[in-house]
Amino acid sequence: MKLPRAAALPLSLLLGATLTLTGAATAQAADDRAAAVDYVALGDSYSSGVGAGAYDSASGNCKRTPRAYPALWAAANAPSSFAFTACSGARTNDVTAGQLGPLTAATDLVSITVGGNDAGFADVMTTCVLESESSCVARVNQAKGYVDSTLPGRLDTVYRAIRSKAPAARVVVLGYPRFYRIGGGCIAGLTENERRAINGAADHLNTATAKRAADHGYTFADVVPAFTGHEICSGSAWLHSVNWLNIGESYHPTASGQSGGYLPSFRNAL
């Protein structure tokens, strides 16, 4: 039935107003859900932001920075609470002993990078930079052996502790990038075989971490795709090479690596 023109106009205005209010209410509800998130960021230097600069002096040797992906995500999404306890040099036992305090039954979201220091990341890179190719490859293989034999149990301990304190939280476990672009005659102080071995170790660590995360019902965020084309030797690196003037930042993401590599990888995992 066709309504008279005089009746149709008020009805169309009413419908339009109703749809506008409904759309506004839906958008407001979405904003409220985003704002209601209680977020806790745990982990090691790849989460605290070592290499990105502008460190918060109050964080001391943990070297947390507003340029790290957890702080960038929090700044963009304005969660109702944000606790940033990630710390440079942290191993699995450091996370369980000193970082889990902010977790509660109300925690909605947790992010973490951990395992690289347990596997001897710093010692591997020191050996590869200062010693022979054979010593480098042997040290990489030793680290891979640790990842196979010991790290899974240590990750299990951390993941169980997180679930115990924050039973309803969504947990995103982020991996590590490959350090080097292979090929192209890069002058990085390491041989091609050494660079391949180091990249292979990163893949090995990521595979083990992803498996443990999945077994606990957690989401694994692989950052390798985001860093592809931005490795050391790529010409557009998002990772520091060895820096003798600031050795602690060596082989860590730059500010661009945090914002262009880790942040979107985290965001896409949500």
CORKAKA-V833895 format. One record per pair of residues at least 12 apart in sequence whose ideal C-beta (glycine too) atoms are under 7 Angstrom apart, sorted by sequence separation. I is the first residue (numbers start at 1). GAP is how many residues later the second one is. D is the distance in Angstrom with one decimal. If there is no record, write none. Layout:
((I | GAP | D) (I | GAP | D))
This chain:
((53 | 12 | 6.6) (54 | 12 | 6.3) (87 | 12 | 6.9) (127 | 12 | 4.2) (239 | 12 | 6.4) (240 | 12 | 5.6) (50 | 13 | 5.0) (52 | 13 | 5.2) (54 | 13 | 5.5) (71 | 13 | 6.3) (182 | 13 | 6.1) (239 | 13 | 6.9) (48 | 14 | 5.5) (49 | 14 | 6.9) (53 | 14 | 6.5) (70 | 14 | 5.7) (85 | 14 | 4.1) (182 | 14 | 6.1) (239 | 14 | 5.8) (240 | 14 | 6.3) (48 | 15 | 5.5) (49 | 15 | 6.2) (52 | 15 | 3.9) (124 | 15 | 5.3) (180 | 15 | 4.0) (238 | 15 | 5.8) (239 | 15 | 6.8) (48 | 16 | 4.6) (49 | 16 | 3.8) (52 | 16 | 6.0) (70 | 16 | 6.8) (123 | 16 | 6.9) (124 | 16 | 5.9) (206 | 16 | 6.5) (238 | 16 | 5.4) (85 | 17 | 6.4) (182 | 17 | 7.0) (45 | 18 | 6.9) (49 | 18 | 5.5) (180 | 18 | 6.5) (206 | 18 | 7.0) (238 | 18 | 4.9) (239 | 18 | 5.9) (49 | 19 | 2.8) (83 | 19 | 3.4) (95 | 19 | 5.6) (124 | 19 | 5.3) (179 | 19 | 5.5) (180 | 19 | 5.7) (238 | 19 | 3.4) (48 | 20 | 6.0) (64 | 20 | 5.6) (179 | 20 | 6.4) (47 | 21 | 6.4) (178 | 21 | 4.3) (64 | 22 | 6.5) (92 | 22 | 5.6) (238 | 22 | 6.2) (47 | 23 | 6.1) (92 | 23 | 6.9) (120 | 23 | 5.0) (179 | 23 | 6.7) (238 | 23 | 5.4) (90 | 24 | 6.5) (119 | 24 | 4.8) (178 | 24 | 5.0) (62 | 25 | 3.7) (63 | 25 | 4.5) (177 | 25 | 6.8) (62 | 26 | 5.5) (91 | 26 | 4.7) (92 | 26 | 5.5) (120 | 26 | 6.8) (176 | 26 | 5.3) (61 | 27 | 6.3) (90 | 27 | 6.5) (91 | 27 | 4.8) (119 | 27 | 5.3) (89 | 28 | 6.1) (119 | 28 | 5.4) (41 | 29 | 3.3) (176 | 29 | 6.2) (176 | 30 | 6.3) (227 | 30 | 6.9) (175 | 31 | 4.1) (230 | 31 | 6.8) (119 | 32 | 6.1) (118 | 33 | 5.7) (175 | 34 | 5.9) (226 | 34 | 7.0) (227 | 34 | 4.9) (39 | 35 | 6.2) (175 | 35 | 6.9) (226 | 35 | 4.4) (115 | 36 | 5.8) (118 | 36 | 5.8) (173 | 36 | 6.2) (48 | 38 | 4.2) (50 | 38 | 4.9) (223 | 38 | 5.6) (226 | 38 | 5.9) (47 | 39 | 3.7) (48 | 39 | 5.7) (223 | 39 | 5.9) (226 | 39 | 5.1) (39 | 40 | 4.6) (48 | 40 | 5.3) (115 | 40 | 6.2) (173 | 40 | 4.1) (38 | 41 | 6.5) (70 | 41 | 5.8) (37 | 42 | 4.1) (38 | 42 | 5.9) (39 | 42 | 7.0) (44 | 42 | 6.7) (223 | 42 | 4.6) (34 | 43 | 5.6) (35 | 43 | 5.8) (37 | 43 | 6.4) (38 | 43 | 4.6) (39 | 43 | 5.1) (40 | 43 | 4.6) (41 | 43 | 4.9) (42 | 43 | 5.9) (43 | 43 | 4.3) (45 | 43 | 4.1) (35 | 44 | 6.8) (36 | 44 | 5.4) (41 | 44 | 6.9) (42 | 44 | 5.7) (44 | 44 | 6.9) (45 | 44 | 6.5) (114 | 44 | 6.3) (188 | 44 | 5.9) (221 | 44 | 4.7) (35 | 45 | 5.7) (41 | 45 | 5.4) (44 | 45 | 6.9) (173 | 45 | 5.2) (175 | 45 | 6.7) (188 | 45 | 5.6) (221 | 45 | 5.8) (44 | 46 | 4.3) (173 | 46 | 6.9) (175 | 46 | 6.8) (177 | 46 | 5.3) (178 | 46 | 5.7) (43 | 47 | 6.4) (171 | 47 | 4.2) (172 | 47 | 4.9) (173 | 47 | 5.2) (174 | 47 | 4.5) (175 | 47 | 5.3) (176 | 47 | 6.9) (177 | 47 | 5.9) (186 | 47 | 3.2) (171 | 48 | 7.0) (173 | 48 | 7.0) (175 | 48 | 5.5) (221 | 48 | 4.0) (172 | 49 | 5.5) (174 | 49 | 6.1) (175 | 49 | 7.0) (178 | 49 | 6.8) (184 | 49 | 6.4) (177 | 50 | 3.8) (181 | 50 | 4.3) (219 | 50 | 4.9) (180 | 51 | 5.3) (181 | 51 | 6.9) (43 | 52 | 6.8) (110 | 52 | 5.9) (179 | 52 | 6.2) (180 | 52 | 5.2) (181 | 52 | 4.3) (42 | 53 | 5.6) (159 | 53 | 6.6) (163 | 53 | 6.7) (178 | 53 | 5.8) (179 | 53 | 5.6) (180 | 53 | 5.5) (181 | 53 | 4.4) (188 | 53 | 5.9) (189 | 53 | 6.5) (155 | 54 | 6.6) (110 | 56 | 6.1) (137 | 56 | 6.7) (152 | 56 | 6.2) (156 | 56 | 6.3) (42 | 57 | 4.9) (137 | 57 | 7.0) (140 | 57 | 4.4) (144 | 57 | 5.8) (147 | 57 | 5.7) (151 | 57 | 6.1) (155 | 57 | 4.3) (159 | 57 | 4.3) (133 | 58 | 5.2) (136 | 58 | 4.7) (140 | 58 | 6.4) (143 | 58 | 5.8) (147 | 58 | 5.5) (103 | 59 | 6.6) (107 | 59 | 3.9) (110 | 59 | 4.9) (159 | 59 | 6.5) (109 | 60 | 6.2) (116 | 60 | 5.8) (129 | 60 | 6.1) (133 | 60 | 5.8) (137 | 60 | 5.0) (144 | 60 | 5.0) (152 | 60 | 5.5) (179 | 60 | 6.1) (96 | 61 | 6.3) (100 | 61 | 6.0) (104 | 61 | 6.9) (105 | 61 | 7.0) (108 | 61 | 5.9) (109 | 61 | 5.3) (110 | 61 | 4.6) (111 | 61 | 4.9) (112 | 61 | 5.7) (113 | 61 | 4.9) (133 | 61 | 5.6) (136 | 61 | 6.6) (140 | 61 | 4.9) (147 | 61 | 5.0) (40 | 62 | 4.9) (92 | 62 | 4.1) (96 | 62 | 5.7) (100 | 62 | 6.9) (103 | 62 | 3.9) (104 | 62 | 6.6) (105 | 62 | 6.3) (107 | 62 | 4.5) (108 | 62 | 6.6) (128 | 62 | 6.0) (177 | 62 | 6.5) (40 | 63 | 5.6) (92 | 63 | 6.5) (95 | 63 | 5.3) (103 | 63 | 4.3) (105 | 63 | 6.6) (111 | 63 | 6.5) (47 | 64 | 6.7) (47 | 65 | 6.7) (92 | 65 | 6.5) (96 | 65 | 5.0) (100 | 65 | 5.6) (47 | 66 | 4.7) (92 | 66 | 4.9) (128 | 66 | 5.3) (40 | 67 | 5.6) (46 | 67 | 4.3) (38 | 68 | 5.4) (42 | 68 | 6.4) (38 | 69 | 5.0) (39 | 69 | 6.9) (42 | 69 | 6.9) (43 | 69 | 4.4) (44 | 69 | 5.6) (38 | 70 | 5.0) (39 | 70 | 4.4) (40 | 70 | 5.2) (41 | 70 | 5.1) (42 | 70 | 4.3) (43 | 70 | 4.1) (44 | 70 | 5.5) (128 | 70 | 6.5) (37 | 71 | 4.7) (43 | 71 | 5.1) (37 | 72 | 5.5) (44 | 72 | 6.3) (179 | 72 | 6.0) (44 | 73 | 5.7) (124 | 77 | 6.9) (177 | 84 | 6.6) (119 | 86 | 6.0) (174 | 88 | 6.5) (116 | 89 | 6.6) (115 | 90 | 6.1) (174 | 91 | 6.4) (174 | 92 | 6.2) (115 | 94 | 5.5) (172 | 94 | 6.1) (172 | 97 | 4.8) (129 | 113 | 5.5) (125 | 125 | 6.9) (125 | 126 | 5.6) (46 | 130 | 6.6) (111 | 155 | 6.1) (72 | 186 | 6.7) (72 | 187 | 6.0) (67 | 188 | 4.7) (51 | 189 | 5.3) (69 | 189 | 5.1) (68 | 190 | 5.5) (73 | 190 | 6.3) (67 | 191 | 5.6) (72 | 191 | 5.1) (69 | 193 | 3.8) (73 | 193 | 6.1) (69 | 194 | 4.4) (73 | 194 | 6.7) (69 | 197 | 5.4) (50 | 198 | 6.4) (51 | 198 | 4.6) (50 | 199 | 6.1) (51 | 201 | 3.1) (52 | 201 | 6.6) (50 | 202 | 4.8) (51 | 202 | 5.2) (52 | 202 | 6.3) (53 | 202 | 6.3) (51 | 203 | 5.8) (52 | 203 | 4.2) (46 | 206 | 6.9) (52 | 206 | 4.9) (45 | 207 | 6.0) (46 | 207 | 6.7) (49 | 209 | 6.0))
